[in-house]
Amino acid sequence: MLPKFLIADNSQEAPDILHVVHTEKPMCIIQCDADDFHGHQRIYWIDKEPLLADEVESLLEEAETFFEKELENQEDLYDEEFE
């Protein structure tokens, strides 16, 4: 079973851009700045885009929460490694 969200990057071509991949329906890839989830945000729909704006808004809120927690966790792991 895949996690609901994954973080992906292409640091060689776009070091300041990250992608949050939503693996459940409606599947999509959300492009954002590494420092700001809303910066340069673009959604690439793999499945058909939901018709209701509330569904998209809810998905983006969940993705942002995941994104922020995941980056915090990575920072904590990095700090622990170099202490």
C-alpha positions, 0 to 999 in steps of 0.5 A, a space after each residue: 500500500 502506498 502512502 497517501 502523499 509522497 514528496 518528489 524532487 528533481 534537484 539537478 534541474 530545479 533545486 528550489 522546486 518540490 512536488 507533492 504526489 497524491 497517490 489516491 483518487 483524484 491523483 495529482 502532482 502539486 508543484 511548489 517552492 521548497 520554502 513555500 508550499 504556495 509559491 509557484 504552485 501548480 497542479 498536474 492532474 493525473 486523474 480527472 480534476 474534481 468538479 467541486 472547488 471544495 474538494 480541491 481546497 481540501 486536498 491542497 490543505 491535506 497536502 500542505 499539512 503533509 508537506 510541512 510535517 515532512 520537511 520538519 521531520 527531515 530537518 529534525 533528522 538532519 539536526 540529530 545526525 550532526 549533533 
